[in-house]
């Protein structure tokens, strides 16, 4: 499945996607604990928890770096990070990025 179709497919099964949700699903698919993933990303477990729960948003640049480190699609990570920021600002836009 190409990355353009991945988010709608996931949203059909999981509801509206966020970067934190995508990170949590990815972490679990890698069979990593929050502690292990935090070490891999060189952040604290608390920060990882806050990102996964949506309490802390990440910049597009950080989303890209996290995706690259975890070897998952950078375009999806950046798209979700931007979408999260728009949602927080109550702006009703839908982001659709292409590499």
Phi and psi in radians as a Rosetta constraint file:
Dihedral C 1 N 2 CA 2 C 2 CIRCULARHARMONIC -1.341 0.35
Dihedral N 2 CA 2 C 2 N 3 CIRCULARHARMONIC 2.799 0.35
Dihedral C 2 N 3 CA 3 C 3 CIRCULARHARMONIC -1.153 0.35
Dihedral N 3 CA 3 C 3 N 4 CIRCULARHARMONIC -0.469 0.35
Dihedral C 3 N 4 CA 4 C 4 CIRCULARHARMONIC -1.135 0.35
Dihedral N 4 CA 4 C 4 N 5 CIRCULARHARMONIC -0.548 0.35
Dihedral C 4 N 5 CA 5 C 5 CIRCULARHARMONIC -1.634 0.35
Dihedral N 5 CA 5 C 5 N 6 CIRCULARHARMONIC -0.174 0.35
Dihedral C 5 N 6 CA 6 C 6 CIRCULARHARMONIC -1.169 0.35
Dihedral N 6 CA 6 C 6 N 7 CIRCULARHARMONIC -0.820 0.35
Dihedral C 6 N 7 CA 7 C 7 CIRCULARHARMONIC -1.084 0.35
Dihedral N 7 CA 7 C 7 N 8 CIRCULARHARMONIC -0.866 0.35
Dihedral C 7 N 8 CA 8 C 8 CIRCULARHARMONIC -1.028 0.35
Dihedral N 8 CA 8 C 8 N 9 CIRCULARHARMONIC -0.631 0.35
Dihedral C 8 N 9 CA 9 C 9 CIRCULARHARMONIC -1.127 0.35
Dihedral N 9 CA 9 C 9 N 10 CIRCULARHARMONIC -0.811 0.35
Dihedral C 9 N 10 CA 10 C 10 CIRCULARHARMONIC -1.134 0.35
Dihedral N 10 CA 10 C 10 N 11 CIRCULARHARMONIC -0.713 0.35
Dihedral C 10 N 11 CA 11 C 11 CIRCULARHARMONIC -1.118 0.35
Dihedral N 11 CA 11 C 11 N 12 CIRCULARHARMONIC -0.556 0.35
Dihedral C 11 N 12 CA 12 C 12 CIRCULARHARMONIC -1.070 0.35
Dihedral N 12 CA 12 C 12 N 13 CIRCULARHARMONIC -0.701 0.35
Dihedral C 12 N 13 CA 13 C 13 CIRCULARHARMONIC -1.528 0.35
Dihedral N 13 CA 13 C 13 N 14 CIRCULARHARMONIC -0.577 0.35
Dihedral C 13 N 14 CA 14 C 14 CIRCULARHARMONIC -1.990 0.35
Dihedral N 14 CA 14 C 14 N 15 CIRCULARHARMONIC -0.150 0.35
Dihedral C 14 N 15 CA 15 C 15 CIRCULARHARMONIC 1.607 0.35
Dihedral N 15 CA 15 C 15 N 16 CIRCULARHARMONIC -3.031 0.35
Dihedral C 15 N 16 CA 16 C 16 CIRCULARHARMONIC -1.009 0.35
Dihedral N 16 CA 16 C 16 N 17 CIRCULARHARMONIC 2.245 0.35
Dihedral C 16 N 17 CA 17 C 17 CIRCULARHARMONIC -1.467 0.35
Dihedral N 17 CA 17 C 17 N 18 CIRCULARHARMONIC 2.607 0.35
Dihedral C 17 N 18 CA 18 C 18 CIRCULARHARMONIC -2.319 0.35
Dihedral N 18 CA 18 C 18 N 19 CIRCULARHARMONIC 2.901 0.35
Dihedral C 18 N 19 CA 19 C 19 CIRCULARHARMONIC -1.065 0.35
Dihedral N 19 CA 19 C 19 N 20 CIRCULARHARMONIC -0.749 0.35
Dihedral C 19 N 20 CA 20 C 20 CIRCULARHARMONIC -1.053 0.35
Dihedral N 20 CA 20 C 20 N 21 CIRCULARHARMONIC -0.738 0.35
Dihedral C 20 N 21 CA 21 C 21 CIRCULARHARMONIC -1.134 0.35
Dihedral N 21 CA 21 C 21 N 22 CIRCULARHARMONIC -0.754 0.35
Dihedral C 21 N 22 CA 22 C 22 CIRCULARHARMONIC -1.091 0.35
Dihedral N 22 CA 22 C 22 N 23 CIRCULARHARMONIC -0.706 0.35
Dihedral C 22 N 23 CA 23 C 23 CIRCULARHARMONIC -1.134 0.35
Dihedral N 23 CA 23 C 23 N 24 CIRCULARHARMONIC -0.747 0.35
Dihedral C 23 N 24 CA 24 C 24 CIRCULARHARMONIC -1.103 0.35
Dihedral N 24 CA 24 C 24 N 25 CIRCULARHARMONIC -0.807 0.35
Dihedral C 24 N 25 CA 25 C 25 CIRCULARHARMONIC -1.080 0.35
Dihedral N 25 CA 25 C 25 N 26 CIRCULARHARMONIC -0.733 0.35
Dihedral C 25 N 26 CA 26 C 26 CIRCULARHARMONIC -1.118 0.35
Dihedral N 26 CA 26 C 26 N 27 CIRCULARHARMONIC -0.788 0.35
Dihedral C 26 N 27 CA 27 C 27 CIRCULARHARMONIC -1.027 0.35
Dihedral N 27 CA 27 C 27 N 28 CIRCULARHARMONIC -0.798 0.35
Dihedral C 27 N 28 CA 28 C 28 CIRCULARHARMONIC -1.169 0.35
Dihedral N 28 CA 28 C 28 N 29 CIRCULARHARMONIC -0.632 0.35
Dihedral C 28 N 29 CA 29 C 29 CIRCULARHARMONIC -1.174 0.35
Dihedral N 29 CA 29 C 29 N 30 CIRCULARHARMONIC -0.464 0.35
Dihedral C 29 N 30 CA 30 C 30 CIRCULARHARMONIC -1.460 0.35
Dihedral N 30 CA 30 C 30 N 31 CIRCULARHARMONIC -0.053 0.35
Dihedral C 30 N 31 CA 31 C 31 CIRCULARHARMONIC 1.005 0.35
Dihedral N 31 CA 31 C 31 N 32 CIRCULARHARMONIC 0.785 0.35
Dihedral C 31 N 32 CA 32 C 32 CIRCULARHARMONIC -1.936 0.35
Dihedral N 32 CA 32 C 32 N 33 CIRCULARHARMONIC 2.517 0.35
Dihedral C 32 N 33 CA 33 C 33 CIRCULARHARMONIC -1.355 0.35
Dihedral N 33 CA 33 C 33 N 34 CIRCULARHARMONIC 2.946 0.35
Dihedral C 33 N 34 CA 34 C 34 CIRCULARHARMONIC -1.073 0.35
Dihedral N 34 CA 34 C 34 N 35 CIRCULARHARMONIC -0.652 0.35
Dihedral C 34 N 35 CA 35 C 35 CIRCULARHARMONIC -1.096 0.35
Dihedral N 35 CA 35 C 35 N 36 CIRCULARHARMONIC -0.815 0.35
Dihedral C 35 N 36 CA 36 C 36 CIRCULARHARMONIC -1.129 0.35
Dihedral N 36 CA 36 C 36 N 37 CIRCULARHARMONIC -0.742 0.35
Dihedral C 36 N 37 CA 37 C 37 CIRCULARHARMONIC -1.168 0.35
Dihedral N 37 CA 37 C 37 N 38 CIRCULARHARMONIC -0.713 0.35
Dihedral C 37 N 38 CA 38 C 38 CIRCULARHARMONIC -1.060 0.35
Dihedral N 38 CA 38 C 38 N 39 CIRCULARHARMONIC -0.713 0.35
Dihedral C 38 N 39 CA 39 C 39 CIRCULARHARMONIC -1.096 0.35
Dihedral N 39 CA 39 C 39 N 40 CIRCULARHARMONIC -0.752 0.35
Dihedral C 39 N 40 CA 40 C 40 CIRCULARHARMONIC -1.060 0.35
Dihedral N 40 CA 40 C 40 N 41 CIRCULARHARMONIC -0.680 0.35
Dihedral C 40 N 41 CA 41 C 41 CIRCULARHARMONIC -1.543 0.35
Dihedral N 41 CA 41 C 41 N 42 CIRCULARHARMONIC -0.121 0.35
Dihedral C 41 N 42 CA 42 C 42 CIRCULARHARMONIC 1.064 0.35
Dihedral N 42 CA 42 C 42 N 43 CIRCULARHARMONIC 0.782 0.35
Dihedral C 42 N 43 CA 43 C 43 CIRCULARHARMONIC -2.301 0.35
Dihedral N 43 CA 43 C 43 N 44 CIRCULARHARMONIC 2.954 0.35
Dihedral C 43 N 44 CA 44 C 44 CIRCULARHARMONIC -1.360 0.35
Dihedral N 44 CA 44 C 44 N 45 CIRCULARHARMONIC 2.760 0.35
Dihedral C 44 N 45 CA 45 C 45 CIRCULARHARMONIC -1.096 0.35
Dihedral N 45 CA 45 C 45 N 46 CIRCULARHARMONIC -0.641 0.35
Dihedral C 45 N 46 CA 46 C 46 CIRCULARHARMONIC -1.099 0.35
Dihedral N 46 CA 46 C 46 N 47 CIRCULARHARMONIC -0.722 0.35
Dihedral C 46 N 47 CA 47 C 47 CIRCULARHARMONIC -1.122 0.35
Dihedral N 47 CA 47 C 47 N 48 CIRCULARHARMONIC -0.760 0.35
Dihedral C 47 N 48 CA 48 C 48 CIRCULARHARMONIC -1.046 0.35
Dihedral N 48 CA 48 C 48 N 49 CIRCULARHARMONIC -0.771 0.35
Dihedral C 48 N 49 CA 49 C 49 CIRCULARHARMONIC -1.046 0.35
Dihedral N 49 CA 49 C 49 N 50 CIRCULARHARMONIC -0.786 0.35
Dihedral C 49 N 50 CA 50 C 50 CIRCULARHARMONIC -1.091 0.35
Dihedral N 50 CA 50 C 50 N 51 CIRCULARHARMONIC -0.675 0.35
Dihedral C 50 N 51 CA 51 C 51 CIRCULARHARMONIC -1.161 0.35
Dihedral N 51 CA 51 C 51 N 52 CIRCULARHARMONIC -0.830 0.35
Dihedral C 51 N 52 CA 52 C 52 CIRCULARHARMONIC -1.080 0.35
Dihedral N 52 CA 52 C 52 N 53 CIRCULARHARMONIC -0.626 0.35
Dihedral C 52 N 53 CA 53 C 53 CIRCULARHARMONIC -1.469 0.35
Dihedral N 53 CA 53 C 53 N 54 CIRCULARHARMONIC -0.088 0.35
Dihedral C 53 N 54 CA 54 C 54 CIRCULARHARMONIC 1.436 0.35
Dihedral N 54 CA 54 C 54 N 55 CIRCULARHARMONIC 0.162 0.35
Dihedral C 54 N 55 CA 55 C 55 CIRCULARHARMONIC -1.372 0.35
Dihedral N 55 CA 55 C 55 N 56 CIRCULARHARMONIC -0.349 0.35
Dihedral C 55 N 56 CA 56 C 56 CIRCULARHARMONIC -2.299 0.35
Dihedral N 56 CA 56 C 56 N 57 CIRCULARHARMONIC 2.151 0.35
Dihedral C 56 N 57 CA 57 C 57 CIRCULARHARMONIC -1.520 0.35
Dihedral N 57 CA 57 C 57 N 58 CIRCULARHARMONIC 2.721 0.35
Dihedral C 57 N 58 CA 58 C 58 CIRCULARHARMONIC -2.003 0.35
Dihedral N 58 CA 58 C 58 N 59 CIRCULARHARMONIC 2.655 0.35
Dihedral C 58 N 59 CA 59 C 59 CIRCULARHARMONIC -1.280 0.35
Dihedral N 59 CA 59 C 59 N 60 CIRCULARHARMONIC 2.783 0.35
Dihedral C 59 N 60 CA 60 C 60 CIRCULARHARMONIC -0.989 0.35
Dihedral N 60 CA 60 C 60 N 61 CIRCULARHARMONIC -0.655 0.35
Dihedral C 60 N 61 CA 61 C 61 CIRCULARHARMONIC -1.119 0.35
Dihedral N 61 CA 61 C 61 N 62 CIRCULARHARMONIC -0.783 0.35
Dihedral C 61 N 62 CA 62 C 62 CIRCULARHARMONIC -1.170 0.35
Dihedral N 62 CA 62 C 62 N 63 CIRCULARHARMONIC -0.687 0.35
Dihedral C 62 N 63 CA 63 C 63 CIRCULARHARMONIC -1.027 0.35
Dihedral N 63 CA 63 C 63 N 64 CIRCULARHARMONIC -0.734 0.35
Dihedral C 63 N 64 CA 64 C 64 CIRCULARHARMONIC -1.085 0.35
Dihedral N 64 CA 64 C 64 N 65 CIRCULARHARMONIC -0.795 0.35
Dihedral C 64 N 65 CA 65 C 65 CIRCULARHARMONIC -1.133 0.35
Dihedral N 65 CA 65 C 65 N 66 CIRCULARHARMONIC -0.700 0.35
Dihedral C 65 N 66 CA 66 C 66 CIRCULARHARMONIC -1.119 0.35
Dihedral N 66 CA 66 C 66 N 67 CIRCULARHARMONIC -0.797 0.35
Dihedral C 66 N 67 CA 67 C 67 CIRCULARHARMONIC -1.055 0.35
Dihedral N 67 CA 67 C 67 N 68 CIRCULARHARMONIC -0.757 0.35
Dihedral C 67 N 68 CA 68 C 68 CIRCULARHARMONIC -1.108 0.35
Dihedral N 68 CA 68 C 68 N 69 CIRCULARHARMONIC -0.765 0.35
Dihedral C 68 N 69 CA 69 C 69 CIRCULARHARMONIC -1.082 0.35
Dihedral N 69 CA 69 C 69 N 70 CIRCULARHARMONIC -0.695 0.35
Dihedral C 69 N 70 CA 70 C 70 CIRCULARHARMONIC -1.555 0.35
Dihedral N 70 CA 70 C 70 N 71 CIRCULARHARMONIC -0.073 0.35
Dihedral C 70 N 71 CA 71 C 71 CIRCULARHARMONIC 1.058 0.35
Dihedral N 71 CA 71 C 71 N 72 CIRCULARHARMONIC 0.775 0.35
Dihedral C 71 N 72 CA 72 C 72 CIRCULARHARMONIC -2.106 0.35
Dihedral N 72 CA 72 C 72 N 73 CIRCULARHARMONIC 2.863 0.35
Dihedral C 72 N 73 CA 73 C 73 CIRCULARHARMONIC -0.998 0.35
Dihedral N 73 CA 73 C 73 N 74 CIRCULARHARMONIC 2.074 0.35
Dihedral C 73 N 74 CA 74 C 74 CIRCULARHARMONIC -1.109 0.35
Dihedral N 74 CA 74 C 74 N 75 CIRCULARHARMONIC -0.667 0.35
Dihedral C 74 N 75 CA 75 C 75 CIRCULARHARMONIC -1.093 0.35
Dihedral N 75 CA 75 C 75 N 76 CIRCULARHARMONIC -0.655 0.35
Dihedral C 75 N 76 CA 76 C 76 CIRCULARHARMONIC -1.183 0.35
Dihedral N 76 CA 76 C 76 N 77 CIRCULARHARMONIC -0.760 0.35
Dihedral C 76 N 77 CA 77 C 77 CIRCULARHARMONIC -1.062 0.35
Dihedral N 77 CA 77 C 77 N 78 CIRCULARHARMONIC -0.817 0.35
Dihedral C 77 N 78 CA 78 C 78 CIRCULARHARMONIC -1.152 0.35
Dihedral N 78 CA 78 C 78 N 79 CIRCULARHARMONIC -0.736 0.35
Dihedral C 78 N 79 CA 79 C 79 CIRCULARHARMONIC -1.040 0.35
Dihedral N 79 CA 79 C 79 N 80 CIRCULARHARMONIC -0.796 0.35
Dihedral C 79 N 80 CA 80 C 80 CIRCULARHARMONIC -1.180 0.35
Dihedral N 80 CA 80 C 80 N 81 CIRCULARHARMONIC -0.654 0.35
Dihedral C 80 N 81 CA 81 C 81 CIRCULARHARMONIC -1.096 0.35
Dihedral N 81 CA 81 C 81 N 82 CIRCULARHARMONIC -0.765 0.35
Dihedral C 81 N 82 CA 82 C 82 CIRCULARHARMONIC -1.154 0.35
Dihedral N 82 CA 82 C 82 N 83 CIRCULARHARMONIC -0.740 0.35
Dihedral C 82 N 83 CA 83 C 83 CIRCULARHARMONIC -1.067 0.35
Dihedral N 83 CA 83 C 83 N 84 CIRCULARHARMONIC -0.700 0.35
Dihedral C 83 N 84 CA 84 C 84 CIRCULARHARMONIC -1.051 0.35
Dihedral N 84 CA 84 C 84 N 85 CIRCULARHARMONIC -0.745 0.35
Dihedral C 84 N 85 CA 85 C 85 CIRCULARHARMONIC -1.150 0.35
Dihedral N 85 CA 85 C 85 N 86 CIRCULARHARMONIC -0.702 0.35
Dihedral C 85 N 86 CA 86 C 86 CIRCULARHARMONIC -1.129 0.35
Dihedral N 86 CA 86 C 86 N 87 CIRCULARHARMONIC -0.727 0.35
Dihedral C 86 N 87 CA 87 C 87 CIRCULARHARMONIC -1.088 0.35
Dihedral N 87 CA 87 C 87 N 88 CIRCULARHARMONIC -0.769 0.35
Dihedral C 87 N 88 CA 88 C 88 CIRCULARHARMONIC -1.067 0.35
Dihedral N 88 CA 88 C 88 N 89 CIRCULARHARMONIC -0.597 0.35
Dihedral C 88 N 89 CA 89 C 89 CIRCULARHARMONIC -1.462 0.35
Dihedral N 89 CA 89 C 89 N 90 CIRCULARHARMONIC 0.097 0.35
Dihedral C 89 N 90 CA 90 C 90 CIRCULARHARMONIC 1.003 0.35
Dihedral N 90 CA 90 C 90 N 91 CIRCULARHARMONIC 0.627 0.35
Dihedral C 90 N 91 CA 91 C 91 CIRCULARHARMONIC -1.768 0.35
Dihedral N 91 CA 91 C 91 N 92 CIRCULARHARMONIC 2.178 0.35
Dihedral C 91 N 92 CA 92 C 92 CIRCULARHARMONIC -1.553 0.35
Dihedral N 92 CA 92 C 92 N 93 CIRCULARHARMONIC 0.989 0.35
Dihedral C 92 N 93 CA 93 C 93 CIRCULARHARMONIC -1.893 0.35
Dihedral N 93 CA 93 C 93 N 94 CIRCULARHARMONIC 2.685 0.35
Dihedral C 93 N 94 CA 94 C 94 CIRCULARHARMONIC -2.033 0.35
Dihedral N 94 CA 94 C 94 N 95 CIRCULARHARMONIC 2.180 0.35
Dihedral C 94 N 95 CA 95 C 95 CIRCULARHARMONIC -1.567 0.35
Dihedral N 95 CA 95 C 95 N 96 CIRCULARHARMONIC 2.387 0.35
Dihedral C 95 N 96 CA 96 C 96 CIRCULARHARMONIC -2.463 0.35
Dihedral N 96 CA 96 C 96 N 97 CIRCULARHARMONIC 1.748 0.35
Dihedral C 96 N 97 CA 97 C 97 CIRCULARHARMONIC -1.687 0.35
Dihedral N 97 CA 97 C 97 N 98 CIRCULARHARMONIC 2.718 0.35
Dihedral C 97 N 98 CA 98 C 98 CIRCULARHARMONIC -2.343 0.35
Dihedral N 98 CA 98 C 98 N 99 CIRCULARHARMONIC 2.492 0.35
